[in-house]
Amino acid sequence: MKPQTQQIITTLAEITDDLYYSLVGDEPYVTVFWEVEEKGEFDVENFLLDSGALTPFSPEDFLHQIRQTQSPSVVEHYQNLLALLQANLSELTIYSYGFPELSEDLFNGNLPLEADKLAPLLIPLLIGLSPTGEWIGLAPQQKRGYQSSPRFVIPELESVGETTNALVEQIQSLTSQIEHKLSTKSWKLRNSWQVLLTASRTSIIEKLLSQAGFLSVEEINKFLRNIESELEELEEDEELPTDLQQTIDLREYFQSQLLNSRVYNLDYNISDESFTIHYALGQTEDGDWMGVVTDSFTF
């Protein structure tokens, strides 16, 4: 670990010592970091792979899991979909999206689903490169998600060729017949899929998860939105509570010491309640990403 990385981790740990993020329960902050020299360039796909939230599947293993978990008619539709993608897309990649590995300090070291419900295949994500250079991604839609802040929304492509449009229509026709079933009824999905395009591999997973309701990205100020209201509630000359001062210090650290700060929210709709993992991250001048992770829930 580089000395600069260690110094930032130490500072963030000191700022957040005994500080809790509150919604229904009070959850601590845990430091996280991404050194480019060790792990490569940072993007949502690489980050979620590293954290265990994305699990890659070969086409054969994917179909094996589909046969184990889906109805015969849905299996047939999946087979037709995979054949279409294999015939038309290069660099086809298949993931199962689930939960990242979390510190035992968060949510008591548990997840909001029982271990026996965390099957090898949860939410299927499929991405690939079209013959004309667009990245195509598809995934089932979560029942409820949250909107990213406008500045973090990945824009639509300005133009798409007729060949790619025709392929997207074929994919949409097949996915409209697939109602993906999870091994638990607690995780709520819609009977619909997102099929979308981006210009690069580095943006396709982020846009796909965002459009499908599993990811939202927001500013640090919005994440720490309670600061201003708590300041207004203070009496004149009243001393700042320790936790409020720490939260202000955390916001100021992201704003003054790190670049491109933002919060990646992994949003899960479980039993019609919300469980969200918040990664507050900023970039150093060396291109590394540093920050903290916490969680919130409405159970």
C-alpha positions, 0 to 999 in steps of 0.5 A, a space after each residue: 500500500 502506498 504511503 499516500 493511500 495509508 494516510 488517506 485511509 487513516 484520516 478517513 478512519 479518524 473522521 468517521 470513528 464512532 460516526 453512524 449513518 442513520 435511516 432506520 438503524 445506525 450503521 458505521 462507516 468502513 474505509 475502502 480504497 482502490 489502487 490503480 497499480 494493483 487493480 487496474 482502472 476503476 469503473 463500476 464493472 471492475 469494482 463490482 467484480 472485485 467486491 463479489 457483487 458480479 459473478 461471471 458465467 460461461 454460456 454453458 454454465 448460465 444455461 445450466 443454471 437457467 434449466 435448474 431455476 426457470 420454467 421450461 418455456 422460459 428456458 426455451 426463450 433464454 436459449 433463443 436469446 443466447 443464440 441470438 446474442 452469440 450470433 451477433 455480439 462479440 465479447 459476450 459476457 454474462 454475469 449474475 448480479 447479487 450482493 458485494 462482500 461486506 465488512 462484519 461491521 455492517 448490517 451485523 455481518 449479514 445480508 437481507 436474504 438468507 444464505 440458502 436464497 443466494 443461489 449461484 444465479 441471481 440477476 442475469 446481466 448480459 453485455 456484448 459488442 455489436 458489429 458496428 461498435 456499440 455496447 449492448 446490455 440487457 437485464 431484468 428490471 427491479 420493481 423499485 429503484 432510485 434516480 441518479 443525480 442528473 450530472 451522473 446520468 450516462 447519456 443516450 447515444 446520439 445515433 444508432 445504425 439500422 442494423 443495431 436498431 434491428 438487433 435491439 428490437 429482436 432482443 426486446 422481442 425475446 426478453 418480453 417473453 422472459 419473466 425471470 424467477 429468483 429463488 426468493 420471492 422477497 427480492 422484487 422484480 418487474 416482468 420487464 427487461 432493460 435493453 440499452 446501448 453505450 459507446 464504451 465497455 467502461 459505461 455499459 454495466 453502470 448504465 445497465 444497473 442504473 436503468 434497471 433500478 439496481 444502482 443510483 449515483 449521487 453527490 456527496 452533498 445529497 448523501 449527507 443531506 441532513 447537515 443543513 437541517 441539523 445546523 438550523 435546529 441548533 440554538 444560537 451559540 450552541 456547541 456543535 454535536 460531535 457527530 455533526 462536526 464529524 459529518 461536516 468534516 467528512 463532507 469537507 474532506 471529499 470536497 477539498 482533498 479528493 476529486 470527482 467525488 460521488 456516492 454509488 448506491 447499490 439499491 435492493 428492493 427486498 420485501 417491498 423495503 429498501 436495503 442500500 449499500 452506499 460507497 462514498 468515493 473520491 479520486 486522488 491525483 494519482 487516479 486511485 479511489 478512496 472513501 467509505 462504505 456504509 448501508 441503510 435500510 427501512 426494515 
